[in-house]
Amino acid sequence: MAVVINAEKRDEAKNPRQVRAEGKLTATVYGKAQDSVSIELNEKDFMYQYNKDKEATFEINVDKKSYNVKVKDLQKNYRTGENLNVQFVLV
């Protein structure tokens, strides 16, 4: 069963630091035969679900589109432990 996460397209006018200051996490969805999509999602909701099961399949809802994905990489700041970016790959 996929864990449902709501997200929105990333506003390219904001840099990632501004997005994180709003309590959101930048992410990228990519896969074969599809262009990558830059999104932002609620960091608290995502990390809660991710920490429960790191191998879970996520259903990311963005602008009436749905992506079934797995986490490929979670980038963190090695000093502060702050989450910086998530890379999702389509399943």
MDTraj code that builds the backbone (N, CA, C; nanometers):
import mdtraj as md
import numpy as np

residues = "MET ALA VAL VAL ILE ASN ALA GLU LYS ARG ASP GLU ALA LYS ASN PRO ARG GLN VAL ARG ALA GLU GLY LYS LEU THR ALA THR VAL TYR GLY LYS ALA GLN ASP SER VAL SER ILE GLU LEU ASN GLU LYS ASP PHE MET TYR GLN TYR ASN LYS ASP LYS GLU ALA THR PHE GLU ILE ASN VAL ASP LYS LYS SER TYR ASN VAL LYS VAL LYS ASP LEU GLN LYS ASN TYR ARG THR GLY GLU ASN LEU ASN VAL GLN PHE VAL LEU VAL".split()
xyz = np.array([
    [0.0840, -0.1181, 0.0000],
    [0.0000, 0.0000, 0.0000],
    [0.0885, 0.1244, 0.0000],
    [0.0583, 0.2153, -0.0874],
    [0.1388, 0.3369, -0.1008],
    [0.0965, 0.4417, 0.0020],
    [0.1936, 0.5143, 0.0496],
    [0.1696, 0.6241, 0.1420],
    [0.1437, 0.7490, 0.0584],
    [0.0325, 0.8168, 0.0832],
    [-0.0060, 0.9332, 0.0030],
    [0.0540, 1.0599, 0.0627],
    [0.1233, 1.1354, -0.0227],
    [0.1822, 1.2640, 0.0156],
    [0.1368, 1.3675, -0.0870],
    [0.0841, 1.4791, -0.0393],
    [0.0464, 1.5879, -0.1287],
    [0.1638, 1.6835, -0.1429],
    [0.1861, 1.7280, -0.2658],
    [0.2973, 1.8189, -0.2933],
    [0.2509, 1.9218, -0.3954],
    [0.3372, 2.0171, -0.4216],
    [0.3070, 2.1174, -0.5236],
    [0.4324, 2.1419, -0.6054],
    [0.4117, 2.1907, -0.7290],
    [0.5264, 2.2223, -0.8129],
    [0.6108, 2.3284, -0.7453],
    [0.7416, 2.3150, -0.7603],
    [0.8321, 2.4085, -0.6953],
    [0.8359, 2.5409, -0.7696],
    [0.8276, 2.6494, -0.6950],
    [0.8385, 2.7831, -0.7508],
    [0.9868, 2.8109, -0.7739],
    [1.0270, 2.8151, -0.9015],
    [1.1681, 2.8321, -0.9351],
    [1.2216, 2.9697, -0.8967],
    [1.1337, 3.0655, -0.8651],
    [1.1784, 3.1990, -0.8257],
    [1.2395, 3.1976, -0.6856],
    [1.2024, 3.0984, -0.6050],
    [1.2566, 3.0865, -0.4694],
    [1.3764, 2.9920, -0.4703],
    [1.4778, 3.0274, -0.3931],
    [1.5888, 2.9337, -0.3819],
    [1.5545, 2.8295, -0.2745],
    [1.6247, 2.7170, -0.2725],
    [1.5911, 2.6094, -0.1783],
    [1.5915, 2.6518, -0.0316],
    [1.6768, 2.7441, 0.0054],
    [1.6811, 2.7909, 0.1445],
    [1.5493, 2.8572, 0.1833],
    [1.4904, 2.9348, 0.0915],
    [1.3619, 2.9997, 0.1187],
    [1.2501, 2.8968, 0.1313],
    [1.2565, 2.7930, 0.0497],
    [1.1550, 2.6865, 0.0556],
    [1.1640, 2.6144, 0.1903],
    [1.2852, 2.5828, 0.2343],
    [1.3034, 2.5139, 0.3632],
    [1.2598, 2.6018, 0.4797],
    [1.2768, 2.7331, 0.4683],
    [1.2345, 2.8246, 0.5745],
    [1.0830, 2.8223, 0.5935],
    [1.0090, 2.7830, 0.4901],
    [0.8630, 2.7711, 0.4983],
    [0.8195, 2.6357, 0.5536],
    [0.9145, 2.5510, 0.5916],
    [0.8820, 2.4193, 0.6457],
    [0.8582, 2.3153, 0.5382],
    [0.9073, 2.3427, 0.4181],
    [0.8900, 2.2497, 0.3069],
    [1.0253, 2.1932, 0.2670],
    [1.0202, 2.0860, 0.1930],
    [1.1392, 2.0162, 0.1485],
    [1.1384, 2.0108, -0.0032],
    [1.2497, 2.0455, -0.0665],
    [1.2570, 2.0371, -0.2122],
    [1.2784, 1.8916, -0.2524],
    [1.2244, 1.8563, -0.3666],
    [1.2357, 1.7187, -0.4134],
    [1.2301, 1.7150, -0.5657],
    [1.2765, 1.6036, -0.6207],
    [1.2730, 1.5819, -0.7648],
    [1.2173, 1.4432, -0.7910],
    [1.1249, 1.4347, -0.8865],
    [1.0694, 1.3069, -0.9298],
    [1.1230, 1.2805, -1.0693],
    [1.1847, 1.1639, -1.0899],
    [1.2352, 1.1322, -1.2226],
    [1.2233, 0.9833, -1.2490],
    [1.2341, 0.9490, -1.3759],
    [1.2261, 0.8100, -1.4161],
    [1.2469, 0.7982, -1.5653],
    [1.2475, 0.6758, -1.6141],
    [1.2670, 0.6536, -1.7566],
    [1.1489, 0.7077, -1.8356],
    [1.1789, 0.7626, -1.9502],
    [1.0779, 0.8120, -2.0443],
    [0.9898, 0.9222, -1.9844],
    [1.0454, 0.9978, -1.8914],
    [0.9709, 1.1097, -1.8345],
    [1.0682, 1.2186, -1.7942],
    [1.0291, 1.3439, -1.8176],
    [1.1103, 1.4559, -1.7727],
    [1.1024, 1.4655, -1.6214],
    [1.2093, 1.5143, -1.5601],
    [1.2088, 1.5294, -1.4147],
    [1.1158, 1.6436, -1.3745],
    [1.0572, 1.6307, -1.2564],
    [0.9632, 1.7289, -1.2040],
    [1.0161, 1.7776, -1.0698],
    [1.0347, 1.9091, -1.0560],
    [1.0782, 1.9676, -0.9282],
    [0.9549, 2.0002, -0.8454],
    [0.9532, 1.9501, -0.7219],
    [0.8373, 1.9706, -0.6355],
    [0.8837, 2.0162, -0.4973],
    [0.7873, 2.0592, -0.4165],
    [0.8127, 2.0875, -0.2754],
    [0.7011, 2.0221, -0.1960],
    [0.7373, 1.9645, -0.0813],
    [0.6395, 1.8957, 0.0018],
    [0.6629, 1.9296, 0.1478],
    [0.5628, 1.9040, 0.2285],
    [0.5712, 1.9334, 0.3712],
    [0.6748, 1.8411, 0.4340],
    [0.7789, 1.8999, 0.4910],
    [0.8891, 1.8205, 0.5456],
    [0.8450, 1.7337, 0.6632],
    [0.7657, 1.7893, 0.7521],
    [0.7237, 1.7154, 0.8723],
    [0.6417, 1.5913, 0.8344],
    [0.5444, 1.6080, 0.7445],
    [0.4610, 1.4949, 0.7021],
    [0.5445, 1.3874, 0.6331],
    [0.6327, 1.4311, 0.5423],
    [0.7147, 1.3351, 0.4690],
    [0.8082, 1.2593, 0.5621],
    [0.8791, 1.3302, 0.6501],
    [0.9756, 1.2644, 0.7379],
    [0.9074, 1.1685, 0.8348],
    [0.7868, 1.2016, 0.8792],
    [0.7122, 1.1107, 0.9665],
    [0.6887, 0.9774, 0.8948],
    [0.6404, 0.9848, 0.7712],
    [0.6127, 0.8629, 0.6945],
    [0.7412, 0.7904, 0.6551],
    [0.8429, 0.8663, 0.6165],
    [0.9702, 0.8073, 0.5739],
    [1.0385, 0.7340, 0.6896],
    [1.0353, 0.7906, 0.8086],
    [1.0996, 0.7267, 0.9236],
    [1.0260, 0.6009, 0.9685],
    [0.8963, 0.5917, 0.9393],
    [0.8210, 0.4704, 0.9718],
    [0.8644, 0.3549, 0.8828],
    [0.8879, 0.3821, 0.7536],
    [0.9289, 0.2775, 0.6597],
    [1.0096, 0.3403, 0.5467],
    [1.1403, 0.3234, 0.5519],
    [1.2286, 0.3862, 0.4536],
    [1.2165, 0.3246, 0.3146],
    [1.1633, 0.2045, 0.3044],
    [1.1482, 0.1366, 0.1748],
    [1.0059, 0.1472, 0.1199],
    [0.9238, 0.2295, 0.1792],
    [0.7839, 0.2416, 0.1388],
    [0.7713, 0.3008, -0.0008],
    [0.6611, 0.2689, -0.0657],
    [0.6260, 0.3317, -0.1922],
    [0.5349, 0.4490, -0.1600],
    [0.5675, 0.5645, -0.2154],
    [0.4908, 0.6858, -0.1915],
    [0.4090, 0.7199, -0.3143],
    [0.2881, 0.7676, -0.2909],
    [0.2047, 0.8214, -0.3990],
    [0.2075, 0.9731, -0.3817],
    [0.2781, 1.0403, -0.4724],
    [0.2927, 1.1853, -0.4656],
    [0.1879, 1.2474, -0.5571],
    [0.1012, 1.3307, -0.5011],
    [-0.0019, 1.4007, -0.5782],
    [0.0429, 1.5438, -0.6042],
    [0.0572, 1.5782, -0.7331],
    [0.1014, 1.7112, -0.7741],
    [0.0123, 1.7579, -0.8888],
    [-0.0601, 1.8675, -0.8676],
    [-0.1413, 1.9282, -0.9741],
    [-0.2246, 1.8256, -1.0520],
    [-0.3061, 1.7510, -0.9824],
    [-0.3965, 1.6521, -1.0419],
    [-0.3239, 1.5358, -1.1095],
    [-0.1936, 1.5248, -1.0903],
    [-0.1172, 1.4105, -1.1397],
    [-0.0694, 1.3311, -1.0190],
    [-0.0547, 1.2037, -1.0392],
    [-0.0117, 1.1162, -0.9313],
    [0.1105, 1.0364, -0.9768],
    [0.2103, 1.0274, -0.8907],
    [0.3329, 0.9529, -0.9201],
    [0.3551, 0.8490, -0.8121],
    [0.3766, 0.7238, -0.8511],
    [0.4147, 0.6196, -0.7561],
    [0.5663, 0.6124, -0.7570],
    [0.6261, 0.6419, -0.6428],
    [0.7713, 0.6570, -0.6364],
    [0.8293, 0.5898, -0.5126],
    [0.9614, 0.5728, -0.5164],
    [1.0390, 0.5300, -0.4005],
    [1.1485, 0.6335, -0.3788],
    [1.1944, 0.6447, -0.2578],
    [1.3020, 0.7384, -0.2262],
    [1.4335, 0.6780, -0.2748],
    [1.5029, 0.7516, -0.3596],
    [1.6347, 0.7086, -0.4050],
    [1.7427, 0.7667, -0.3150],
    [1.7275, 0.8942, -0.2785],
    [1.8292, 0.9591, -0.1971],
    [1.7664, 1.0698, -0.1133],
    [1.8111, 1.0817, 0.0095],
    [1.7720, 1.1910, 0.0976],
    [1.8994, 1.2640, 0.1352],
    [1.9134, 1.3865, 0.0862],
    [2.0343, 1.4648, 0.1110],
    [2.0186, 1.5428, 0.2406],
    [2.1221, 1.5346, 0.3264],
    [2.1203, 1.6039, 0.4555],
    [2.2450, 1.6898, 0.4700],
    [2.2342, 1.7947, 0.5504],
    [2.3499, 1.8739, 0.5885],
    [2.4236, 1.7934, 0.6943],
    [2.5485, 1.7599, 0.6693],
    [2.6199, 1.6704, 0.7607],
    [2.6488, 1.7332, 0.8969],
    [2.6520, 1.8641, 0.9054],
    [2.6768, 1.9285, 1.0342],
    [2.5510, 1.9410, 1.1179],
    [2.4440, 1.9923, 1.0573],
    [2.3227, 2.0217, 1.1338],
    [2.2203, 1.9090, 1.1309],
    [2.2318, 1.8169, 1.0346],
    [2.1326, 1.7110, 1.0201],
    [2.0069, 1.7569, 0.9494],
    [2.0064, 1.8825, 0.9004],
    [1.8897, 1.9371, 0.8302],
    [1.8702, 1.8649, 0.6971],
    [1.7459, 1.8307, 0.6664],
    [1.7135, 1.7684, 0.5383],
    [1.7173, 1.8746, 0.4291],
    [1.7878, 1.8448, 0.3192],
    [1.8058, 1.9417, 0.2136],
    [1.7223, 1.9108, 0.0894],
    [1.7220, 1.7851, 0.0469],
    [1.6574, 1.7500, -0.0789],
    [1.6266, 1.6006, -0.0807],
    [1.5209, 1.5646, -0.1532],
    [1.4847, 1.4244, -0.1702],
    [1.4787, 1.3948, -0.3199],
    [1.5300, 1.2801, -0.3584],
    [1.5181, 1.2347, -0.4963],
    [1.4285, 1.1124, -0.4979],
    [1.3210, 1.1221, -0.5759],
    [1.2280, 1.0112, -0.5913],
    [1.2462, 0.9510, -0.7297],
    [1.2351, 0.8211, -0.7389],
    [1.2395, 0.7526, -0.8678],
    [1.1068, 0.6800, -0.8887],
    [1.0559, 0.6880, -1.0111],
    [0.9279, 0.6231, -1.0428],
    [0.9405, 0.4720, -1.0346],
    [0.8344, 0.4086, -0.9890],
    [0.8316, 0.2612, -0.9850],
    [0.7403, 0.2083, -1.0903],
])
top = md.Topology()
chain = top.add_chain()
for i, resn in enumerate(residues, 1):
    res = top.add_residue(resn, chain, resSeq=i)
    for name in ("N", "CA", "C"):
        top.add_atom(name, md.element.get_by_symbol(name[0]), res)
traj = md.Trajectory(xyz[None], top)
